[in-house]
Amino acid sequence: MRFLVDSSLPRSAAALLRQMGHEAVDARDVGMRSAPDDTVAAHAQRNQQVLITRDFDFADIRNYPPTTSGSWCLSFPTTPPPPRS
């Protein structure tokens, strides 16, 4: 798989994905350290990459509808979720 790791995650995330045999690029390595979300999303779509991010703005389907975004956006919480009962 091809991944774009957003700058909201540590650089080691892309390295880990590469160790697992995937193609992974860190957004900071392609000049998108502080790029707006829509620029990052467009880059991922243009390059057929799955965007991995901690930025919950990408989860807003009003801005990134699943039918037109072209890239899946995976969000990781900054804090662990509460335990299930």
N, CA, C and O atoms as a GROMACS GRO file, in nm:
protein
  340
    1MET      N    1   0.083  -0.119   0.000
    1MET     CA    2   0.000   0.000   0.000
    1MET      C    3   0.087   0.124   0.000
    1MET      O    4   0.204   0.120   0.038
    2ARG      N    5   0.028   0.233  -0.043
    2ARG     CA    6   0.097   0.361  -0.047
    2ARG      C    7   0.036   0.454   0.057
    2ARG      O    8  -0.086   0.474   0.060
    3PHE      N    9   0.120   0.511   0.142
    3PHE     CA   10   0.074   0.596   0.250
    3PHE      C   11   0.140   0.734   0.245
    3PHE      O   12   0.254   0.748   0.203
    4LEU      N   13   0.063   0.834   0.287
    4LEU     CA   14   0.115   0.966   0.316
    4LEU      C   15   0.093   0.988   0.465
    4LEU      O   16  -0.021   0.990   0.511
    5VAL      N   17   0.200   1.005   0.539
    5VAL     CA   18   0.191   1.026   0.683
    5VAL      C   19   0.190   1.176   0.708
    5VAL      O   20   0.285   1.246   0.674
    6ASP      N   21   0.082   1.224   0.768
    6ASP     CA   22   0.065   1.366   0.795
    6ASP      C   23   0.168   1.413   0.898
    6ASP      O   24   0.218   1.333   0.977
    7SER      N   25   0.197   1.541   0.897
    7SER     CA   26   0.296   1.598   0.990
    7SER      C   27   0.246   1.599   1.135
    7SER      O   28   0.322   1.636   1.225
    8SER      N   29   0.121   1.560   1.157
    8SER     CA   30   0.070   1.551   1.295
    8SER      C   31   0.119   1.425   1.365
    8SER      O   32   0.098   1.409   1.485
    9LEU      N   33   0.182   1.337   1.291
    9LEU     CA   34   0.235   1.212   1.347
    9LEU      C   35   0.387   1.217   1.348
    9LEU      O   36   0.448   1.292   1.272
   10PRO      N   37   0.448   1.136   1.435
   10PRO     CA   38   0.595   1.135   1.437
   10PRO      C   39   0.653   1.077   1.308
   10PRO      O   40   0.591   0.994   1.242
   11ARG      N   41   0.772   1.122   1.275
   11ARG     CA   42   0.840   1.072   1.155
   11ARG      C   43   0.858   0.921   1.158
   11ARG      O   44   0.863   0.857   1.053
   12SER      N   45   0.867   0.866   1.276
   12SER     CA   46   0.889   0.722   1.288
   12SER      C   47   0.771   0.642   1.232
   12SER      O   48   0.787   0.523   1.203
   13ALA      N   49   0.654   0.703   1.218
   13ALA     CA   50   0.537   0.632   1.163
   13ALA      C   51   0.564   0.590   1.019
   13ALA      O   52   0.533   0.477   0.981
   14ALA      N   53   0.620   0.679   0.938
   14ALA     CA   54   0.651   0.645   0.799
   14ALA      C   55   0.759   0.538   0.794
   14ALA      O   56   0.753   0.446   0.712
   15ALA      N   57   0.859   0.550   0.880
   15ALA     CA   58   0.966   0.451   0.883
   15ALA      C   59   0.912   0.314   0.921
   15ALA      O   60   0.953   0.213   0.863
   16LEU      N   61   0.822   0.309   1.015
   16LEU     CA   62   0.762   0.182   1.057
   16LEU      C   63   0.684   0.118   0.942
   16LEU      O   64   0.693  -0.003   0.919
   17LEU      N   65   0.607   0.198   0.870
   17LEU     CA   66   0.532   0.146   0.756
   17LEU      C   67   0.626   0.092   0.648
   17LEU      O   68   0.598  -0.011   0.587
   18ARG      N   69   0.737   0.162   0.625
   18ARG     CA   70   0.834   0.113   0.526
   18ARG      C   71   0.896  -0.019   0.572
   18ARG      O   72   0.919  -0.108   0.490
   19GLN      N   73   0.924  -0.031   0.701
   19GLN     CA   74   0.979  -0.156   0.754
   19GLN      C   75   0.882  -0.272   0.734
   19GLN      O   76   0.923  -0.387   0.722
   20MET      N   77   0.753  -0.240   0.730
   20MET     CA   78   0.651  -0.343   0.710
   20MET      C   79   0.627  -0.371   0.562
   20MET      O   80   0.538  -0.449   0.528
   21GLY      N   81   0.706  -0.310   0.474
   21GLY     CA   82   0.698  -0.337   0.332
   21GLY      C   83   0.608  -0.246   0.252
   21GLY      O   84   0.582  -0.272   0.134
   22HIS      N   85   0.559  -0.139   0.314
   22HIS     CA   86   0.471  -0.045   0.244
   22HIS      C   87   0.552   0.073   0.190
   22HIS      O   88   0.664   0.099   0.235
   23GLU      N   89   0.494   0.142   0.095
   23GLU     CA   90   0.551   0.268   0.047
   23GLU      C   91   0.492   0.378   0.134
   23GLU      O   92   0.371   0.397   0.136
   24ALA      N   93   0.577   0.450   0.204
   24ALA     CA   94   0.528   0.553   0.295
   24ALA      C   95   0.614   0.678   0.283
   24ALA      O   96   0.737   0.671   0.282
   25VAL      N   97   0.547   0.792   0.275
   25VAL     CA   98   0.613   0.921   0.262
   25VAL      C   99   0.564   1.010   0.376
   25VAL      O  100   0.444   1.016   0.403
   26ASP      N  101   0.656   1.077   0.440
   26ASP     CA  102   0.621   1.174   0.544
   26ASP      C  103   0.591   1.307   0.475
   26ASP      O  104   0.667   1.351   0.389
   27ALA      N  105   0.481   1.371   0.512
   27ALA     CA  106   0.441   1.498   0.449
   27ALA      C  107   0.551   1.603   0.459
   27ALA      O  108   0.566   1.686   0.369
   28ARG      N  109   0.629   1.600   0.566
   28ARG     CA  110   0.737   1.698   0.583
   28ARG      C  111   0.847   1.679   0.479
   28ARG      O  112   0.917   1.774   0.444
   29ASP      N  113   0.861   1.556   0.429
   29ASP     CA  114   0.966   1.527   0.332
   29ASP      C  115   0.929   1.570   0.190
   29ASP      O  116   1.013   1.569   0.100
   30VAL      N  117   0.803   1.606   0.169
   30VAL     CA  118   0.759   1.652   0.037
   30VAL      C  119   0.708   1.796   0.043
   30VAL      O  120   0.623   1.836  -0.036
   31GLY      N  121   0.761   1.872   0.140
   31GLY     CA  122   0.732   2.015   0.148
   31GLY      C  123   0.596   2.053   0.204
   31GLY      O  124   0.547   2.162   0.177
   32MET      N  125   0.535   1.964   0.283
   32MET     CA  126   0.402   1.995   0.337
   32MET      C  127   0.400   1.996   0.489
   32MET      O  128   0.304   1.951   0.551
   33ARG      N  129   0.506   2.048   0.550
   33ARG     CA  130   0.516   2.053   0.697
   33ARG      C  131   0.396   2.127   0.758
   33ARG      O  132   0.336   2.079   0.854
   34SER      N  133   0.362   2.242   0.702
   34SER     CA  134   0.252   2.321   0.757
   34SER      C  135   0.150   2.354   0.649
   34SER      O  136   0.085   2.458   0.653
   35ALA      N  137   0.137   2.265   0.554
   35ALA     CA  138   0.042   2.286   0.443
   35ALA      C  139  -0.102   2.277   0.494
   35ALA      O  140  -0.129   2.202   0.588
   36PRO      N  141  -0.194   2.350   0.434
   36PRO     CA  142  -0.335   2.339   0.471
   36PRO      C  143  -0.386   2.198   0.444
   36PRO      O  144  -0.336   2.127   0.357
   37ASP      N  145  -0.487   2.159   0.519
   37ASP     CA  146  -0.544   2.024   0.507
   37ASP      C  147  -0.584   1.990   0.365
   37ASP      O  148  -0.558   1.878   0.318
   38ASP      N  149  -0.647   2.085   0.295
   38ASP     CA  150  -0.692   2.053   0.159
   38ASP      C  151  -0.575   2.026   0.064
   38ASP      O  152  -0.589   1.948  -0.030
   39THR      N  153  -0.461   2.090   0.089
   39THR     CA  154  -0.342   2.064   0.008
   39THR      C  155  -0.288   1.924   0.035
   39THR      O  156  -0.249   1.853  -0.057
   40VAL      N  157  -0.285   1.886   0.161
   40VAL     CA  158  -0.238   1.752   0.199
   40VAL      C  159  -0.332   1.646   0.140
   40VAL      O  160  -0.286   1.547   0.084
   41ALA      N  161  -0.462   1.666   0.153
   41ALA     CA  162  -0.559   1.571   0.100
   41ALA      C  163  -0.547   1.560  -0.052
   41ALA      O  164  -0.555   1.449  -0.107
   42ALA      N  165  -0.529   1.672  -0.120
   42ALA     CA  166  -0.516   1.670  -0.266
   42ALA      C  167  -0.390   1.596  -0.309
   42ALA      O  168  -0.390   1.523  -0.408
   43HIS      N  169  -0.282   1.614  -0.234
   43HIS     CA  170  -0.157   1.543  -0.265
   43HIS      C  171  -0.177   1.392  -0.252
   43HIS      O  172  -0.135   1.316  -0.338
   44ALA      N  173  -0.240   1.351  -0.143
   44ALA     CA  174  -0.266   1.208  -0.122
   44ALA      C  175  -0.353   1.151  -0.234
   44ALA      O  176  -0.326   1.043  -0.285
   45GLN      N  177  -0.455   1.224  -0.270
   45GLN     CA  178  -0.545   1.178  -0.377
   45GLN      C  179  -0.472   1.170  -0.511
   45GLN      O  180  -0.484   1.071  -0.583
   46ARG      N  181  -0.397   1.272  -0.542
   46ARG     CA  182  -0.324   1.277  -0.669
   46ARG      C  183  -0.223   1.162  -0.681
   46ARG      O  184  -0.199   1.111  -0.790
   47ASN      N  185  -0.165   1.123  -0.568
   47ASN     CA  186  -0.063   1.018  -0.567
   47ASN      C  187  -0.116   0.883  -0.523
   47ASN      O  188  -0.039   0.790  -0.499
   48GLN      N  189  -0.248   0.873  -0.513
   48GLN     CA  190  -0.315   0.748  -0.475
   48GLN      C  191  -0.257   0.690  -0.346
   48GLN      O  192  -0.221   0.572  -0.338
   49GLN      N  193  -0.248   0.778  -0.245
   49GLN     CA  194  -0.195   0.739  -0.115
   49GLN      C  195  -0.306   0.742  -0.010
   49GLN      O  196  -0.400   0.821  -0.019
   50VAL      N  197  -0.294   0.654   0.086
   50VAL     CA  198  -0.382   0.656   0.203
   50VAL      C  199  -0.321   0.758   0.299
   50VAL      O  200  -0.202   0.750   0.331
   51LEU      N  201  -0.401   0.852   0.344
   51LEU     CA  202  -0.353   0.954   0.436
   51LEU      C  203  -0.370   0.904   0.579
   51LEU      O  204  -0.479   0.866   0.620
   52ILE      N  205  -0.262   0.904   0.654
   52ILE     CA  206  -0.266   0.868   0.795
   52ILE      C  207  -0.241   0.996   0.873
   52ILE      O  208  -0.140   1.064   0.852
   53THR      N  209  -0.332   1.028   0.963
   53THR     CA  210  -0.324   1.155   1.034
   53THR      C  211  -0.380   1.145   1.174
   53THR      O  212  -0.456   1.053   1.206
   54ARG      N  213  -0.343   1.240   1.256
   54ARG     CA  214  -0.400   1.255   1.390
   54ARG      C  215  -0.494   1.376   1.391
   54ARG      O  216  -0.553   1.408   1.494
   55ASP      N  217  -0.508   1.441   1.278
   55ASP     CA  218  -0.588   1.562   1.263
   55ASP      C  219  -0.734   1.525   1.237
   55ASP      O  220  -0.768   1.474   1.130
   56PHE      N  221  -0.818   1.550   1.334
   56PHE     CA  222  -0.959   1.512   1.323
   56PHE      C  223  -1.037   1.595   1.221
   56PHE      O  224  -1.151   1.561   1.188
   57ASP      N  225  -0.979   1.703   1.170
   57ASP     CA  226  -1.046   1.781   1.066
   57ASP      C  227  -1.073   1.695   0.943
   57ASP      O  228  -1.171   1.717   0.871
   58PHE      N  229  -0.987   1.596   0.918
   58PHE     CA  230  -1.006   1.509   0.802
   58PHE      C  231  -1.126   1.416   0.819
   58PHE      O  232  -1.173   1.358   0.721
   59ALA      N  233  -1.174   1.400   0.939
   59ALA     CA  234  -1.290   1.313   0.963
   59ALA      C  235  -1.422   1.382   0.932
   59ALA      O  236  -1.528   1.318   0.935
   60ASP      N  237  -1.418   1.510   0.902
   60ASP     CA  238  -1.541   1.586   0.873
   60ASP      C  239  -1.585   1.557   0.729
   60ASP      O  240  -1.525   1.607   0.634
   61ILE      N  241  -1.688   1.477   0.716
   61ILE     CA  242  -1.731   1.436   0.582
   61ILE      C  243  -1.792   1.550   0.501
   61ILE      O  244  -1.813   1.535   0.381
   62ARG      N  245  -1.821   1.662   0.565
   62ARG     CA  246  -1.868   1.779   0.488
   62ARG      C  247  -1.754   1.836   0.405
   62ARG      O  248  -1.776   1.886   0.295
   63ASN      N  249  -1.632   1.827   0.458
   63ASN     CA  250  -1.516   1.878   0.385
   63ASN      C  251  -1.447   1.770   0.302
   63ASN      O  252  -1.389   1.798   0.197
   64TYR      N  253  -1.455   1.646   0.349
   64TYR     CA  254  -1.388   1.534   0.282
   64TYR      C  255  -1.486   1.419   0.266
   64TYR      O  256  -1.473   1.316   0.333
   65PRO      N  257  -1.586   1.434   0.177
   65PRO     CA  258  -1.686   1.329   0.160
   65PRO      C  259  -1.623   1.201   0.106
   65PRO      O  260  -1.539   1.206   0.016
   66PRO      N  261  -1.662   1.086   0.161
   66PRO     CA  262  -1.602   0.960   0.119
   66PRO      C  263  -1.618   0.930  -0.029
   66PRO      O  264  -1.535   0.860  -0.088
   67THR      N  265  -1.724   0.980  -0.090
   67THR     CA  266  -1.748   0.949  -0.231
   67THR      C  267  -1.659   1.029  -0.326
   67THR      O  268  -1.644   0.990  -0.442
   68THR      N  269  -1.601   1.139  -0.279
   68THR     CA  270  -1.520   1.221  -0.368
   68THR      C  271  -1.377   1.242  -0.320
   68THR      O  272  -1.294   1.294  -0.396
   69SER      N  273  -1.345   1.204  -0.198
   69SER     CA  274  -1.211   1.234  -0.147
   69SER      C  275  -1.103   1.150  -0.214
   69SER      O  276  -0.991   1.197  -0.231
   70GLY      N  277  -1.136   1.027  -0.253
   70GLY     CA  278  -1.039   0.945  -0.325
   70GLY      C  279  -0.936   0.880  -0.237
   70GLY      O  280  -0.872   0.783  -0.279
   71SER      N  281  -0.917   0.928  -0.118
   71SER     CA  282  -0.820   0.871  -0.026
   71SER      C  283  -0.887   0.848   0.108
   71SER      O  284  -0.963   0.932   0.157
   72TRP      N  285  -0.859   0.736   0.165
   72TRP     CA  286  -0.910   0.710   0.300
   72TRP      C  287  -0.825   0.786   0.399
   72TRP      O  288  -0.703   0.790   0.386
   73CYS      N  289  -0.887   0.846   0.496
   73CYS     CA  290  -0.817   0.920   0.599
   73CYS      C  291  -0.834   0.845   0.731
   73CYS      O  292  -0.946   0.825   0.776
   74LEU      N  293  -0.727   0.806   0.789
   74LEU     CA  294  -0.731   0.734   0.915
   74LEU      C  295  -0.688   0.829   1.025
   74LEU      O  296  -0.579   0.886   1.018
   75SER      N  297  -0.772   0.846   1.125
   75SER     CA  298  -0.737   0.936   1.235
   75SER      C  299  -0.703   0.856   1.359
   75SER      O  300  -0.771   0.761   1.395
   76PHE      N  301  -0.596   0.897   1.422
   76PHE     CA  302  -0.555   0.835   1.547
   76PHE      C  303  -0.574   0.936   1.659
   76PHE      O  304  -0.529   1.050   1.646
   77PRO      N  305  -0.641   0.898   1.767
   77PRO     CA  306  -0.664   0.994   1.876
   77PRO      C  307  -0.534   1.034   1.943
   77PRO      O  308  -0.438   0.958   1.948
   78THR      N  309  -0.533   1.157   1.994
   78THR     CA  310  -0.414   1.204   2.066
   78THR      C  311  -0.413   1.149   2.208
   78THR      O  312  -0.307   1.142   2.271
   79THR      N  313  -0.527   1.111   2.258
   79THR     CA  314  -0.535   1.047   2.389
   79THR      C  315  -0.611   0.915   2.372
   79THR      O  316  -0.696   0.903   2.284
   80PRO      N  317  -0.580   0.816   2.455
   80PRO     CA  318  -0.648   0.689   2.441
   80PRO      C  319  -0.799   0.702   2.468
   80PRO      O  320  -0.840   0.783   2.551
   81PRO      N  321  -0.879   0.624   2.398
   81PRO     CA  322  -1.023   0.628   2.424
   81PRO      C  323  -1.054   0.571   2.561
   81PRO      O  324  -0.974   0.494   2.615
   82PRO      N  325  -1.168   0.606   2.618
   82PRO     CA  326  -1.203   0.550   2.749
   82PRO      C  327  -1.225   0.400   2.737
   82PRO      O  328  -1.264   0.350   2.632
   83PRO      N  329  -1.201   0.328   2.846
   83PRO     CA  330  -1.220   0.181   2.841
   83PRO      C  331  -1.365   0.145   2.817
   83PRO      O  332  -1.457   0.213   2.863
   84ARG      N  333  -1.384   0.038   2.744
   84ARG     CA  334  -1.521  -0.012   2.720
   84ARG      C  335  -1.571  -0.084   2.844
   84ARG      O  336  -1.495  -0.150   2.915
   85SER      N  337  -1.700  -0.069   2.869
   85SER     CA  338  -1.755  -0.137   2.987
   85SER      C  339  -1.814  -0.271   2.954
   85SER      O  340  -1.865  -0.340   3.043
   0.00000   0.00000   0.00000
